[in-house]
């Protein structure tokens, strides 16, 4: 999810109908500039070079899990629409990306599932299976906590937080070090929201991210 307000103006974004390196590009109505989501940057038009503000509030999950949390949810849909039960089956089973595209950076395989994020002006990525049951990284002057259940589907969101304090695991539970602030696996959050900050990022395939961000540093747990 991204902010729409920049330098005192609010922009109206909509799909441009185009892709760059198999990743979605949006277009604003006010200047007709093109906003690349995977690069988090405006890549063409009057606003070219503007850095897009990522908001760490999106969460991907199964409908059944969402319904349990929010039973009064209203569903917006096109009347009478019926999609195939699994329209992405062929895509997910293939070693190739969209329209056969492959990663040019061979440090990871094209379709390796990763979590990618930015701190400052630097790009980072880590394979999803490296952060199952939690992992901590010291980057610049902050600590990054990443967590995925060991049975999580690729599309499910990685829990990602940053803190000035280190994290530690005690009896299988993650804490902000030296405090009672603990990570709740079910709620996907810490018991005290003031002890950490959410970290924006992408759960995606390696080729999607690396083609748009070739200077990415790969982290290892």
C-alpha positions in Angstrom: 0.0 0.0 0.0 1.2 3.5 -0.8 0.6 7.0 0.2 -1.1 9.5 -2.2 0.1 12.8 -0.7 3.4 14.3 -1.9 4.6 17.9 -1.4 1.1 19.1 -0.3 -0.8 17.5 -3.2 -3.0 14.4 -3.3 -2.7 12.2 -6.4 -5.3 9.9 -7.9 -3.7 6.6 -9.0 -5.1 4.0 -11.3 -3.8 1.1 -13.4 -1.8 2.3 -16.4 -2.2 -1.0 -18.3 1.5 -1.4 -18.5 4.2 -3.5 -16.8 7.9 -3.0 -16.3 9.9 -6.2 -15.7 6.6 -8.0 -15.1 5.7 -5.6 -12.3 2.7 -3.3 -12.1 3.0 0.4 -13.1 0.3 2.9 -11.9 -0.5 6.2 -13.5 -1.8 9.4 -11.8 -4.6 11.5 -13.3 -3.1 14.8 -12.3 0.2 14.6 -14.2 0.0 11.3 -16.2 3.3 10.2 -14.5 4.0 6.5 -14.2 4.6 5.0 -10.8 6.5 1.7 -10.6 5.4 -0.2 -7.5 8.3 -2.6 -7.3 10.8 0.2 -7.6 8.8 2.4 -5.3 9.6 5.3 -7.6 8.0 7.4 -10.4 9.8 6.3 -13.5 8.4 8.6 -16.2 6.5 11.9 -16.5 6.5 15.2 -14.7 7.1 13.5 -11.3 9.9 11.2 -12.5 12.3 10.4 -9.7 9.8 10.9 -6.9 10.2 8.2 -4.2 6.9 6.5 -3.4 5.9 6.3 0.3 5.2 2.7 1.2 2.7 2.1 4.1 3.2 -1.1 6.0 -0.5 -1.8 6.5 -1.4 -4.4 3.9 -1.8 -8.0 4.8 -2.4 -11.0 2.5 -4.3 -14.0 3.8 -6.9 -16.6 2.9 -10.5 -15.4 2.9 -11.3 -18.0 5.6 -8.7 -16.5 7.9 -9.9 -12.9 7.2 -13.5 -13.9 7.8 -12.6 -15.2 11.3 -11.0 -11.9 12.2 -13.6 -9.7 10.6 -17.0 -11.6 10.3 -18.9 -8.5 9.3 -16.8 -7.9 6.2 -18.7 -6.7 3.1 -17.5 -8.2 -0.2 -17.3 -5.9 -3.3 -17.6 -7.9 -6.5 -18.9 -7.8 -10.1 -22.4 -9.3 -10.1 -22.4 -12.8 -11.7 -18.6 -13.0 -12.0 -17.2 -16.5 -11.6 -13.4 -17.0 -11.9 -11.7 -20.3 -12.3 -10.9 -22.0 -9.0 -7.1 -21.5 -9.5 -6.2 -19.2 -12.3 -2.6 -19.0 -11.2 -1.9 -22.7 -11.0 0.2 -22.8 -14.2 2.1 -19.7 -13.3 3.1 -20.9 -9.8 4.1 -24.4 -11.1 6.4 -23.0 -13.7 10.1 -22.2 -13.2 9.7 -19.2 -15.4 8.2 -15.8 -14.6 5.4 -13.9 -16.4 5.5 -14.5 -20.2 8.6 -16.6 -19.7 10.8 -13.9 -18.1 13.8 -15.1 -16.1 16.0 -13.5 -13.4 19.2 -12.0 -14.7 20.7 -12.1 -11.2 21.5 -15.8 -10.6 22.3 -15.6 -6.9 18.8 -17.0 -6.4 16.5 -19.0 -8.8 14.0 -17.0 -10.8 10.9 -18.1 -8.9 12.4 -18.4 -5.4 9.9 -16.8 -2.9 11.5 -13.9 -1.0 10.6 -11.1 1.3 12.2 -7.8 0.2 12.4 -4.4 1.8 14.2 -1.1 2.0 16.0 0.7 4.8 17.3 4.1 3.8 18.3 3.9 0.2 19.4 0.2 0.3 17.5 -2.8 -0.9 17.4 -6.1 0.9 15.9 -9.6 0.2 15.8 -12.9 2.0 14.4 -16.2 1.0 11.1 -16.9 2.8 12.2 -20.2 4.2 15.1 -18.5 6.0 12.7 -16.6 8.2 10.4 -19.4 9.3 9.7 -19.2 13.0 11.6 -15.8 13.2 14.9 -14.2 12.3 16.7 -11.0 13.4 19.1 -8.8 11.4 21.1 -5.8 12.5 21.0 -3.3 9.7 22.6 0.2 10.0 21.4 1.4 13.4 18.2 -0.7 13.7 17.2 -4.3 14.3 14.8 -6.0 11.8 12.5 -8.8 13.0 11.0 -11.1 10.3 8.6 -13.9 11.0 6.7 -16.6 9.0 5.0 -19.7 10.1 6.6 -22.8 8.9 3.4 -23.8 7.1 2.7 -20.4 5.6 1.7 -20.2 1.9 3.9 -18.2 -0.4 1.3 -15.5 -0.8 0.8 -14.9 2.9 2.3 -11.8 4.4 5.6 -11.8 6.3 5.5 -10.1 9.7 8.1 -7.4 9.6 9.1 -4.9 12.3 12.1 -2.7 13.2 13.3 -1.5 16.6 16.2 0.3 18.1 16.4 -2.6 20.5 17.6 -6.1 19.7 15.2 -9.1 19.7 15.6 -12.4 21.5 13.8 -15.7 21.7 13.0 -17.3 25.1 11.2 -20.6 25.4 10.1 -20.4 21.8 8.6 -16.8 22.2 10.2 -13.7 20.6 10.6 -10.6 22.7 12.1 -7.2 22.3 15.3 -7.8 24.3 15.2 -6.7 27.9 11.4 -6.1 27.9 8.0 -7.8 28.3 7.1 -6.9 24.7 6.4 -10.2 23.1 5.4 -11.3 19.6 2.0 -12.9 19.3 1.9 -15.5 16.5 -1.9 -15.5 16.2 -2.3 -11.7 16.2 0.9 -11.2 14.1 1.9 -8.3 16.2 3.7 -7.4 19.4 2.0 -7.0 22.7 3.0 -3.4 23.0 2.8 -1.5 19.6 5.0 1.2 20.9 8.1 -1.0 21.3 8.4 -1.7 17.5 7.5 -0.1 14.2 6.0 -2.0 11.2 8.3 -2.4 8.3 7.0 -2.2 4.7 8.1 -4.8 2.2 7.2 -7.3 -0.5 6.5 -11.0 -0.5 7.2 -11.8 -4.1 9.4 -13.9 -6.4 13.1 -13.2 -6.9 12.9 -12.2 -10.5 10.1 -9.6 -9.9 12.2 -7.8 -7.3 15.7 -8.3 -8.7 14.9 -7.1 -12.2 13.6 -3.8 -10.7 16.2 -3.5 -7.9 19.5 -5.0 -9.2 21.5 -3.6 -6.3 19.8 -5.8 -3.7 21.7 -7.3 -0.8 20.7 -10.9 0.0 20.5 -11.6 3.7 21.1 -15.0 5.3 19.8 -16.2 8.6 
